[in-house]
């Protein structure tokens, strides 16, 4: 499943979901690299 996270103040990364951390952060994998950040919330309709 693809997930989008923010890393830092303005960098977004989209990759394959790896794991959910206890503090609310999410890990995603892109081309063999693992990124950790806050998940992007969906906009309400």
Backbone bond lengths (Angstrom), bond angles and torsions (degrees), N, CA, C in turn:
res aa  C-N    CA-C-N  psi(-1)  N-CA   C-N-CA  omega(-1)  CA-C   N-CA-C  phi
1 X - - - 1.438 - - 1.528 107.95 -
2 X 1.309 116.97 133.21 1.458 121.69 177.21 1.523 110.13 -80.47
3 X 1.322 115.59 139.03 1.458 121.79 175.32 1.514 108.62 -134.06
4 X 1.321 116.63 150.82 1.457 122.54 176.71 1.518 108.24 -113.47
5 X 1.344 115.47 133.62 1.462 120.82 178.94 1.521 108.79 -129.55
6 X 1.320 115.89 160.10 1.462 120.58 172.06 1.520 108.05 -105.59
7 X 1.319 114.63 134.52 1.460 122.18 178.40 1.522 105.75 -119.40
8 X 1.301 117.31 113.95 1.457 120.17 -174.55 1.515 110.12 81.32
9 X 1.317 116.46 -155.51 1.462 119.91 -174.70 1.519 114.16 -88.54
10 X 1.344 118.44 -25.83 1.460 117.83 -175.04 1.525 114.12 -145.96
11 X 1.312 118.83 14.68 1.464 121.90 179.33 1.521 108.96 -105.27
12 X 1.335 116.46 125.86 1.460 122.11 177.00 1.516 109.68 -110.24
13 X 1.345 115.60 144.65 1.455 122.35 178.66 1.514 107.52 -130.73
14 X 1.333 116.83 135.31 1.459 121.41 176.70 1.513 108.03 -119.56
15 X 1.331 116.43 126.79 1.452 120.14 -178.59 1.513 111.51 -160.16
16 X 1.315 115.33 -172.04 1.455 122.31 -178.38 1.524 109.62 -78.76
17 X 1.323 115.92 129.03 1.462 121.89 -179.07 1.522 110.33 -60.24
18 X 1.337 117.04 132.84 1.466 122.80 177.41 1.528 111.01 -110.47
19 X 1.344 116.57 -56.40 1.461 119.00 -179.06 1.522 112.23 -162.15
20 X 1.329 115.01 158.37 1.471 123.48 175.80 1.521 107.25 -103.21
21 X 1.322 118.05 128.64 1.461 122.40 -179.90 1.528 109.99 -90.67
22 X 1.335 116.51 158.97 1.469 121.81 -178.62 1.522 113.14 -61.60
23 X 1.343 117.10 -28.01 1.466 120.60 -177.82 1.528 113.22 -88.26
24 X 1.334 117.90 6.88 1.460 121.80 176.91 1.513 114.67 98.01
25 X 1.335 117.99 -9.87 1.454 120.39 178.21 1.524 110.15 -75.92
26 X 1.332 115.73 161.41 1.462 122.91 -178.28 1.525 108.52 -128.29
27 X 1.334 116.23 143.47 1.460 121.88 174.60 1.523 109.01 -104.64
28 X 1.341 116.13 134.42 1.466 121.69 174.99 1.525 108.60 -129.34
29 X 1.334 116.44 150.44 1.459 121.85 -179.66 1.528 109.46 -111.26
30 X 1.354 115.52 131.33 1.459 122.89 178.20 1.522 107.71 -132.79
31 X 1.325 117.35 116.93 1.470 122.29 177.93 1.529 112.73 49.20
32 X 1.317 117.20 43.47 1.450 121.20 177.04 1.513 115.08 84.76
33 X 1.329 117.94 -6.38 1.473 121.55 178.85 1.520 109.51 -101.76
34 X 1.321 116.49 143.71 1.453 122.42 -179.44 1.525 109.48 -105.26
35 X 1.329 116.57 128.02 1.461 122.65 178.83 1.525 108.56 -117.85
36 X 1.319 116.73 142.84 1.467 122.61 179.30 1.516 108.16 -124.74
37 X 1.334 116.18 131.99 1.458 120.15 179.18 1.510 111.46 -168.78
38 X 1.312 115.31 -172.74 1.467 121.72 179.80 1.524 110.12 -85.81
39 X 1.328 117.97 135.46 1.460 119.61 179.18 1.525 111.72 -67.22
40 X 1.330 115.85 144.34 1.461 121.68 175.54 1.514 107.30 -79.74
41 X 1.340 115.96 128.34 1.467 120.14 -179.41 1.517 110.06 -83.41
42 X 1.296 115.26 147.97 1.463 120.47 178.68 1.510 110.07 -77.03
43 X 1.316 115.65 144.55 1.462 121.01 177.74 1.515 108.82 -76.38
44 X 1.320 117.30 135.22 1.458 121.57 178.41 1.523 109.85 -71.62
45 X 1.327 115.80 143.10 1.476 120.82 178.93 1.496 111.76 -79.51
